Every structure is written in C-alpha cells, then in structure tokens.
C-alpha cells in the first residue's frame, strides 16, 4: 500500500496537477489509472470520504475502463 502523509492530512497536494506521463497501473477496484500520481489523488479523495484506500494490483492496464 502507498502512503503519502500530505494527502491524508487534507493538504492541497491531493488536488495537485499530475504530469501527463503515461505509466498505467491497475487498481484493486478494476480501474486503470494513467500514472501513480492519478492513483494517489484518488486515494486522497477516498480517504477524505472515509473509504478504504485502493491498492495497486499490477503494472499496466486493467481490463476495465481508464480512470
């Protein structure tokens, strides 16, 4: 599991602009994220909503939709 304290304390970094770099990863919800930054931003939002964080299941695209 990835843990970035700035995201989980409500820091503005949870809304940061991510680079347009494509380095796909598949998350435990079956969705593909363009890169780790986009994945981390989603986990920040989930934490604020009181939801369980996602985990990375593999490098590369999932069979599902791109997040």
BAFI-3210 file (N, C-alpha, C; in Angstrom, 3 decimals, decimal comma, padded with zeros to 6 digits):
// residues 67
n [1|2|3|4|5|6|7|8|9|10|11|12|13|14|15|16|17|18|19|20|21|22|23|24|25|26|27|28|29|30|31|32|33|34|35|36|37|38|39|40|41|42|43|44|45|46|47|48|49|50|51|52|53|54|55|56|57|58|59|60|61|62|63|64|65|66|67]
n.u [000,848|000,433|001,487|001,099|001,686|000,994|-001,255|-003,178|-003,608|-005,206|-004,009|-003,426|-002,103|-003,483|-005,089|-003,382|-001,896|-001,315|001,418|001,370|002,286|002,303|002,035|000,729|-001,315|-002,968|-005,696|-007,129|-009,868|-010,428|-010,031|-008,116|-005,413|-003,818|-001,274|000,897|000,564|-002,081|-003,423|-002,688|-003,943|-006,637|-006,775|-006,381|-008,759|-010,566|-009,848|-010,572|-013,287|-013,791|-013,477|-012,133|-008,714|-007,443|-005,523|-002,597|-002,819|-001,447|001,171|000,519|-002,382|-005,741|-008,428|-010,695|-012,254|-010,504|-009,452]
n.v [-001,178|002,261|005,218|008,524|011,100|013,883|013,848|012,565|014,254|016,233|018,103|020,506|019,118|016,917|017,695|018,282|019,004|016,500|015,050|014,537|012,099|008,759|005,924|003,397|001,835|-000,776|-000,809|-001,971|-001,714|-002,394|-000,501|001,365|003,518|006,426|007,109|006,890|009,185|010,038|007,863|008,117|010,549|009,792|008,034|009,861|011,338|009,304|008,700|011,079|010,812|008,780|006,246|002,990|002,716|002,298|-000,360|-001,147|-003,474|-004,431|-003,566|-001,716|-001,763|-002,393|-004,664|-003,212|000,062|003,141|005,297]
n.w [000,000|-000,687|000,947|001,589|003,556|003,197|001,560|003,139|005,243|004,421|002,866|000,225|-001,756|-002,533|-004,546|-006,516|-009,723|-011,996|-013,849|-017,423|-018,057|-019,194|-017,467|-016,883|-014,349|-012,628|-010,469|-007,343|-007,583|-010,115|-012,038|-014,416|-013,942|-015,181|-014,288|-011,378|-009,858|-010,444|-009,376|-006,662|-006,071|-006,263|-004,086|-002,024|-002,156|-001,588|001,050|002,355|002,108|003,777|002,844|002,074|001,127|-002,225|-003,690|-005,573|-008,116|-010,287|-012,639|-015,579|-017,787|-016,631|-017,339|-017,373|-017,464|-018,192|-015,648]
ca.u [000,000|001,166|001,036|001,701|001,072|000,408|-002,596|-004,100|-003,853|-006,053|-003,159|-003,804|-001,431|-004,466|-005,676|-002,298|-001,939|-000,402|002,036|000,637|003,072|001,535|002,697|-000,511|-001,356|-004,285|-006,050|-007,961|-011,261|-010,554|-009,864|-006,759|-005,003|-002,788|000,031|000,837|000,045|-003,546|-003,803|-002,544|-005,002|-007,880|-006,719|-006,586|-010,197|-011,225|-009,563|-011,411|-014,668|-013,875|-013,470|-010,911|-007,838|-007,182|-004,170|-002,174|-002,827|-000,406|001,588|-000,188|-003,824|-006,715|-009,343|-011,803|-012,148|-009,449|-009,937]
ca.v [000,000|003,520|006,154|009,844|011,881|015,143|013,587|012,124|015,303|017,241|019,070|020,782|018,215|015,940|018,274|018,730|018,649|015,400|015,098|013,818|010,890|007,515|004,796|002,812|000,842|-001,339|-000,697|-003,032|-001,521|-002,810|000,636|001,717|004,901|006,820|007,079|006,776|010,445|009,993|006,837|008,712|011,556|009,061|007,552|011,018|011,618|008,200|008,865|012,181|010,324|007,694|004,972|002,185|003,064|001,318|-000,894|-001,453|-004,913|-004,752|-002,535|-001,855|-001,530|-003,412|-004,964|-002,271|001,420|004,049|006,274]
ca.w [000,000|-000,760|001,965|001,447|004,630|002,754|001,042|004,163|006,230|003,809|002,184|-001,164|-002,686|-003,002|-005,753|-007,377|-011,136|-012,289|-015,175|-018,450|-018,322|-019,174|-016,825|-016,388|-013,288|-012,364|-009,052|-006,766|-007,974|-011,504|-012,931|-014,814|-013,732|-016,146|-013,617|-009,926|-009,323|-010,534|-008,400|-005,327|-005,908|-005,997|-002,707|-001,145|-002,162|-000,877|002,483|002,833|002,120|004,745|002,128|002,106|000,007|-003,273|-003,788|-006,932|-008,333|-011,268|-013,576|-016,846|-017,803|-016,234|-018,437|-017,261|-018,000|-017,748|-014,667]
c.u [000,887|000,604|001,808|001,016|000,417|-001,018|-003,585|-004,345|-004,707|-005,263|-003,654|-003,135|-002,379|-005,143|-004,609|-002,499|-000,888|000,214|001,232|001,333|002,188|002,403|001,585|-000,309|-002,800|-004,535|-007,007|-009,448|-011,485|-010,407|-008,391|-006,530|-003,840|-001,390|-000,175|000,276|-001,482|-004,109|-003,756|-003,614|-006,344|-007,897|-006,876|-008,074|-010,950|-011,030|-010,436|-012,870|-014,867|-013,911|-012,116|-010,028|-007,699|-005,756|-003,866|-002,153|-001,775|000,005|000,853|-001,683|-004,608|-007,546|-010,499|-011,487|-010,975|-010,050|-009,523]
c.v [001,232|004,473|007,448|010,782|013,182|014,945|013,329|013,160|016,416|018,330|019,299|019,856|017,137|016,428|018,728|018,280|017,576|015,577|014,241|012,517|009,643|006,384|004,040|001,829|000,451|-001,310|-001,805|-002,882|-001,886|-001,690|000,900|003,197|005,202|006,756|007,042|008,041|010,448|008,973|007,404|009,759|010,886|008,542|008,684|011,327|010,545|008,334|009,961|011,753|009,175|006,315|004,286|002,566|001,917|000,806|-001,148|-002,962|-005,339|-003,506|-002,790|-001,672|-002,720|-003,731|-003,973|-000,911|002,176|005,075|007,653]
c.w [000,000|000,282|001,832|002,439|004,171|002,256|002,169|005,253|005,641|003,113|000,768|-002,173|-003,207|-004,280|-006,738|-008,819|-011,386|-013,674|-016,159|-018,850|-018,208|-018,631|-016,097|-015,239|-013,031|-010,855|-008,630|-007,080|-009,440|-012,509|-013,202|-014,564|-014,656|-015,559|-012,110|-009,276|-009,333|-009,539|-006,984|-005,062|-005,588|-004,564|-001,707|-001,027|-001,375|000,631|003,079|002,957|003,107|004,102|002,251|000,916|-000,989|-003,149|-005,254|-007,081|-009,353|-012,038|-014,884|-016,676|-017,256|-017,477|-018,468|-017,870|-017,414|-016,816|-015,098]
res [x|x|x|x|x|x|x|x|x|x|x|x|x|x|x|x|x|x|x|x|x|x|x|x|x|x|x|x|x|x|x|x|x|x|x|x|x|x|x|x|x|x|x|x|x|x|x|x|x|x|x|x|x|x|x|x|x|x|x|x|x|x|x|x|x|x|x]
***
